[in-house]
Amino acid sequence: MSSPSTSSSSSSQDGNHSANAAGPSNVQRSGDFEGPSSSRRRAVNEVWPEPFVEALATQVAIDASRSMGRLAAAPALANVFQICSTWRAVSRSDLLWHRLTRLVWGRTRLLQDTWRDEYVYWHRTARNFQTRRSVHTILYFDPSDVEDSNGFTCRCLTLSDAHLACIVIPGSKLVFATLDGDIHVATIGNPQITNRVHLGEVVNDGALVDFTGCERWWVGLYAGVPGRAFHIWDGVTGQLTFVGGTLTDPEAVMGWHMLTEMTGFVGRVRVTSRESAVACTSSRVMVFDLTNQGVVLGDEEYRNGREIIVTSVDVSSAAYVIAERRRGLARLARLARVRLVDTMEEVCRFNVRGAAEIGAMGCMNEGYALMCTDGVVSVWEVERGTYLYRFRERIGDVNAMVCDERHVAACSSDTTLHLWDFGAAD
């Protein structure tokens, strides 16, 4: 059962401050474009070759995206194509739009009829995201096929272009794991056939406190046994390729408790599209390489009253968002930062306000960071940390939340699933 309703979420002022830095993006940096040779002077009426115009248009879009945000690429391209009829003709090149869609929106899969349509679709979807135009749908869990639904809860959500699930979806496969470390793979469309590709060893590894992945890698975060925090599998073969790490060593006792009682969130791990992963506990955050396994790219400890809100952490292709508590103040403050994955350099920061001390549930895509506190979802722009708006719907306590460029999904503690579709608003 579902009950769709159009959302035009209310906007309000929220205290925030941002660093003067350009936001994370998957577009290339300046310097990749080479213009025509300067050794030959062109006649005034000479026609510029199409490859040059395409390269110029690409660079203009990249520069606009980096300096003013991805939505600025389309107006910049329009200015280029208005110069003359020859340059306008270049705008009909599907290869050009294929390149622009990949560089500006990070999309490599064609869902529309042409690559120009694909570019326009994701531009409009991002505009909907910025201006809070979405369709809100409520989905209800059906416990009829569960032997014991008491205590049922969703602790992890994930999205693909066509599916939403409480697990990991690389392509057409459904990959999920249990607290004892078992990993199962099912084919979407045929859920009756499920293969266990890894048998967990609780005594040797501890409890599996979080699990994530992509088509290339699966990553498990364990707590309970020192020196075995990270387990990495080859997503193609299902083979375990790495075990190690000390991130969760201080949380060993909490890890064992999770096997008998679902307590708080011990840690979180997320995989980027750059062959790396970000993992954290309440006192430490690490970035590590998935290709050169065991290599730590960044490591930061939180001390002196600073505490990471584990559920706030999420990644995009090149950045991650992380919120912290600062105890000992008259009012418990929550400060969120967006950092680059490769260097842990801060891109922007903003305040996350909420009445309760339960923390914040966070997620992010390429352009926006979302935080849910006290049942209200708020949205910030990640390029400068600018507060945009909050969703109108109050959804209560949230156990899991996820977003991509089109959808936002959140699961409430009563197992109600909320889905916002920003691509369906036009």
KAPEGI-V104671 format. One record per pair of residues at least 4 apart in sequence whose ideal C-beta (glycine too) atoms are under 7 Angstrom apart, sorted by the first residue. I is the first residue (numbers start at 1). J is the second residue. If there is no record, write none. Layout:
# KAPEGI-V104671
I_J ; I_J
This chain:
# KAPEGI-V104671
1_140 ; 2_137 ; 2_138 ; 2_139 ; 3_138 ; 4_135 ; 4_136 ; 4_137 ; 5_136 ; 6_135 ; 7_134 ; 7_135 ; 7_136 ; 7_391 ; 7_392 ; 7_393 ; 7_420 ; 8_132 ; 8_392 ; 9_132 ; 9_389 ; 9_390 ; 9_391 ; 9_392 ; 10_390 ; 10_392 ; 11_389 ; 12_390 ; 14_351 ; 14_353 ; 14_378 ; 14_387 ; 15_351 ; 15_353 ; 16_350 ; 16_351 ; 16_380 ; 16_385 ; 16_387 ; 17_349 ; 18_348 ; 18_349 ; 18_350 ; 18_384 ; 18_385 ; 18_386 ; 19_346 ; 19_347 ; 19_348 ; 19_349 ; 19_385 ; 21_347 ; 21_348 ; 22_66 ; 22_67 ; 22_383 ; 23_347 ; 23_348 ; 23_382 ; 23_383 ; 23_384 ; 24_316 ; 24_318 ; 24_319 ; 24_338 ; 24_340 ; 24_347 ; 24_382 ; 25_65 ; 25_66 ; 25_70 ; 25_366 ; 26_106 ; 26_317 ; 26_318 ; 26_366 ; 27_62 ; 27_65 ; 27_66 ; 27_103 ; 27_104 ; 28_32 ; 28_62 ; 28_103 ; 30_63 ; 33_55 ; 33_59 ; 36_52 ; 42_46 ; 47_86 ; 48_52 ; 48_53 ; 50_54 ; 50_90 ; 51_55 ; 52_56 ; 53_57 ; 53_87 ; 53_90 ; 54_58 ; 54_90 ; 54_93 ; 54_96 ; 55_59 ; 56_60 ; 56_80 ; 57_61 ; 57_77 ; 57_80 ; 57_90 ; 57_96 ; 58_62 ; 58_99 ; 58_100 ; 58_103 ; 59_63 ; 60_64 ; 60_76 ; 60_77 ; 60_80 ; 61_65 ; 61_73 ; 61_76 ; 61_77 ; 61_100 ; 61_104 ; 62_66 ; 62_103 ; 63_67 ; 64_68 ; 64_72 ; 64_73 ; 64_76 ; 65_69 ; 65_70 ; 65_72 ; 65_73 ; 65_104 ; 68_72 ; 69_383 ; 70_104 ; 70_105 ; 70_126 ; 70_367 ; 71_123 ; 71_126 ; 71_127 ; 71_130 ; 72_76 ; 73_77 ; 73_104 ; 74_78 ; 74_123 ; 75_79 ; 76_80 ; 77_81 ; 78_82 ; 80_87 ; 81_87 ; 81_88 ; 81_91 ; 83_87 ; 85_89 ; 90_96 ; 93_97 ; 94_98 ; 94_114 ; 94_115 ; 94_116 ; 95_99 ; 96_100 ; 97_101 ; 97_115 ; 97_116 ; 97_119 ; 98_102 ; 98_115 ; 99_103 ; 100_104 ; 100_119 ; 101_105 ; 101_107 ; 101_115 ; 101_118 ; 101_119 ; 101_122 ; 102_106 ; 102_107 ; 102_108 ; 105_119 ; 105_122 ; 106_317 ; 106_366 ; 107_118 ; 107_122 ; 109_161 ; 110_115 ; 110_118 ; 111_118 ; 111_161 ; 112_117 ; 112_118 ; 112_121 ; 113_117 ; 114_118 ; 115_119 ; 116_120 ; 117_121 ; 118_122 ; 119_123 ; 120_124 ; 121_125 ; 122_126 ; 122_405 ; 123_127 ; 124_128 ; 124_426 ; 125_129 ; 125_405 ; 125_406 ; 125_422 ; 125_423 ; 126_130 ; 126_367 ; 126_405 ; 127_131 ; 128_133 ; 128_134 ; 128_422 ; 128_425 ; 128_426 ; 129_367 ; 129_368 ; 129_422 ; 130_388 ; 132_389 ; 133_422 ; 133_425 ; 134_420 ; 134_421 ; 134_422 ; 134_425 ; 135_421 ; 135_424 ; 135_425 ; 136_393 ; 136_418 ; 136_420 ; 137_419 ; 138_416 ; 138_418 ; 139_417 ; 139_419 ; 140_416 ; 141_415 ; 143_149 ; 143_152 ; 146_152 ; 152_415 ; 153_399 ; 153_413 ; 153_415 ; 154_166 ; 154_399 ; 154_400 ; 154_411 ; 154_415 ; 155_399 ; 155_400 ; 156_166 ; 156_167 ; 156_400 ; 157_166 ; 157_400 ; 157_401 ; 157_402 ; 157_409 ; 157_411 ; 158_165 ; 158_167 ; 158_168 ; 158_169 ; 158_402 ; 159_164 ; 159_402 ; 159_404 ; 159_407 ; 159_409 ; 160_169 ; 163_169 ; 163_188 ; 164_409 ; 164_419 ; 165_169 ; 165_174 ; 167_174 ; 167_175 ; 167_176 ; 168_175 ; 168_176 ; 168_211 ; 168_212 ; 168_213 ; 168_218 ; 169_174 ; 170_175 ; 170_213 ; 170_214 ; 170_215 ; 170_235 ; 171_215 ; 172_187 ; 172_188 ; 173_185 ; 173_187 ; 173_188 ; 174_186 ; 174_188 ; 175_183 ; 175_185 ; 175_213 ; 175_218 ; 176_184 ; 177_181 ; 177_182 ; 177_183 ; 177_208 ; 177_211 ; 177_220 ; 178_182 ; 178_200 ; 178_208 ; 179_207 ; 179_208 ; 179_258 ; 179_259 ; 180_200 ; 180_202 ; 181_200 ; 181_201 ; 181_202 ; 181_205 ; 181_208 ; 182_196 ; 182_198 ; 182_199 ; 182_200 ; 183_197 ; 183_198 ; 184_194 ; 184_195 ; 184_196 ; 185_195 ; 185_197 ; 186_191 ; 186_193 ; 186_194 ; 187_193 ; 197_238 ; 198_233 ; 198_238 ; 198_240 ; 200_205 ; 200_208 ; 201_205 ; 202_206 ; 202_207 ; 202_259 ; 204_225 ; 205_222 ; 205_225 ; 205_228 ; 206_222 ; 206_223 ; 206_224 ; 206_225 ; 206_228 ; 206_252 ; 206_255 ; 206_256 ; 207_222 ; 207_223 ; 207_224 ; 207_255 ; 207_256 ; 207_258 ; 207_259 ; 208_220 ; 208_222 ; 209_221 ; 209_222 ; 209_223 ; 209_255 ; 209_258 ; 209_266 ; 209_267 ; 210_221 ; 210_267 ; 210_268 ; 210_269 ; 211_220 ; 212_219 ; 212_269 ; 212_270 ; 212_271 ; 213_217 ; 213_218 ; 213_219 ; 213_235 ; 213_271 ; 214_235 ; 214_271 ; 215_235 ; 216_235 ; 217_232 ; 217_233 ; 217_235 ; 217_271 ; 217_290 ; 218_233 ; 218_235 ; 219_230 ; 219_232 ; 219_269 ; 219_271 ; 219_277 ; 220_231 ; 221_229 ; 221_230 ; 221_248 ; 221_267 ; 221_269 ; 221_279 ; 222_228 ; 222_229 ; 222_231 ; 222_248 ; 222_255 ; 223_248 ; 223_251 ; 223_252 ; 223_254 ; 223_255 ; 223_266 ; 223_267 ; 224_252 ; 224_255 ; 224_256 ; 226_246 ; 226_249 ; 226_252 ; 227_244 ; 227_246 ; 228_243 ; 228_244 ; 229_245 ; 229_246 ; 229_247 ; 229_248 ; 230_242 ; 230_244 ; 230_245 ; 231_240 ; 231_243 ; 232_241 ; 232_242 ; 232_290 ; 232_293 ; 233_238 ; 233_239 ; 233_240 ; 233_241 ; 234_238 ; 234_239 ; 234_241 ; 241_293 ; 242_293 ; 242_294 ; 244_294 ; 247_267 ; 247_279 ; 247_281 ; 247_284 ; 247_286 ; 248_255 ; 248_266 ; 248_267 ; 248_281 ; 250_283 ; 251_255 ; 251_266 ; 251_267 ; 251_281 ; 252_256 ; 253_257 ; 254_258 ; 254_263 ; 254_266 ; 255_266 ; 257_261 ; 257_263 ; 258_262 ; 258_263 ; 258_266 ; 265_310 ; 265_311 ; 266_281 ; 267_279 ; 267_280 ; 267_281 ; 267_310 ; 268_279 ; 268_280 ; 268_310 ; 268_311 ; 268_313 ; 269_277 ; 269_279 ; 270_277 ; 270_278 ; 270_313 ; 270_314 ; 270_315 ; 271_277 ; 272_276 ; 272_277 ; 272_278 ; 272_315 ; 272_317 ; 272_341 ; 273_317 ; 274_317 ; 274_318 ; 274_341 ; 275_289 ; 275_290 ; 275_291 ; 276_287 ; 276_288 ; 276_289 ; 276_290 ; 276_297 ; 276_341 ; 277_288 ; 277_290 ; 278_285 ; 278_287 ; 278_313 ; 278_315 ; 278_320 ; 278_341 ; 279_286 ; 280_284 ; 280_285 ; 280_308 ; 280_310 ; 280_313 ; 280_322 ; 281_310 ; 282_307 ; 282_308 ; 282_310 ; 283_301 ; 283_302 ; 283_307 ; 283_308 ; 284_300 ; 284_301 ; 284_302 ; 285_300 ; 285_308 ; 285_322 ; 286_296 ; 286_298 ; 286_299 ; 287_297 ; 287_298 ; 287_341 ; 287_344 ; 288_295 ; 288_296 ; 288_297 ; 289_293 ; 289_295 ; 289_297 ; 297_342 ; 298_344 ; 300_344 ; 302_306 ; 302_307 ; 302_308 ; 302_324 ; 305_326 ; 305_327 ; 305_328 ; 306_324 ; 306_326 ; 307_324 ; 307_325 ; 307_327 ; 308_322 ; 308_324 ; 309_323 ; 309_324 ; 309_325 ; 309_334 ; 309_359 ; 309_360 ; 311_359 ; 311_360 ; 311_361 ; 311_362 ; 312_321 ; 312_322 ; 312_323 ; 312_336 ; 312_359 ; 312_360 ; 312_361 ; 312_362 ; 312_371 ; 313_320 ; 313_321 ; 313_322 ; 313_362 ; 314_320 ; 314_321 ; 314_362 ; 314_363 ; 314_364 ; 315_320 ; 315_341 ; 316_364 ; 316_365 ; 316_366 ; 317_366 ; 318_340 ; 318_341 ; 319_338 ; 319_339 ; 319_340 ; 319_341 ; 319_347 ; 319_382 ; 320_339 ; 320_341 ; 321_336 ; 321_338 ; 321_362 ; 321_364 ; 321_369 ; 322_336 ; 322_337 ; 322_339 ; 323_334 ; 323_335 ; 323_336 ; 323_352 ; 323_360 ; 323_362 ; 323_371 ; 324_335 ; 325_332 ; 325_334 ; 326_333 ; 326_335 ; 327_332 ; 329_333 ; 332_357 ; 334_351 ; 334_352 ; 334_353 ; 334_354 ; 334_360 ; 335_349 ; 335_351 ; 336_349 ; 336_350 ; 336_352 ; 336_369 ; 336_371 ; 337_346 ; 337_349 ; 338_347 ; 338_348 ; 338_369 ; 338_382 ; 339_344 ; 339_345 ; 339_346 ; 339_347 ; 340_344 ; 340_345 ; 340_347 ; 347_382 ; 348_382 ; 348_384 ; 348_385 ; 349_385 ; 350_380 ; 350_385 ; 350_387 ; 352_360 ; 352_371 ; 352_373 ; 354_360 ; 354_373 ; 354_374 ; 355_374 ; 356_374 ; 360_371 ; 360_372 ; 360_373 ; 361_372 ; 361_398 ; 361_401 ; 362_369 ; 362_370 ; 362_371 ; 363_370 ; 363_401 ; 363_402 ; 363_403 ; 364_368 ; 364_369 ; 364_370 ; 364_382 ; 364_403 ; 365_403 ; 365_404 ; 365_405 ; 366_405 ; 367_381 ; 367_382 ; 368_379 ; 368_380 ; 368_381 ; 368_382 ; 369_380 ; 369_382 ; 370_377 ; 370_378 ; 370_379 ; 370_403 ; 370_408 ; 371_378 ; 372_376 ; 372_377 ; 372_398 ; 372_401 ; 372_410 ; 375_394 ; 375_395 ; 375_396 ; 375_397 ; 376_390 ; 376_391 ; 376_394 ; 377_390 ; 377_391 ; 377_410 ; 378_390 ; 379_388 ; 379_389 ; 379_390 ; 380_385 ; 380_386 ; 380_387 ; 380_388 ; 381_386 ; 381_388 ; 393_418 ; 395_410 ; 395_412 ; 395_418 ; 396_412 ; 396_413 ; 396_414 ; 397_412 ; 397_413 ; 398_410 ; 398_411 ; 398_412 ; 399_411 ; 399_413 ; 400_411 ; 401_409 ; 401_410 ; 402_409 ; 403_407 ; 403_408 ; 406_421 ; 406_422 ; 406_423 ; 407_419 ; 407_420 ; 407_421 ; 408_420 ; 409_417 ; 409_418 ; 409_419 ; 410_418 ; 411_415 ; 411_417 ; 412_416
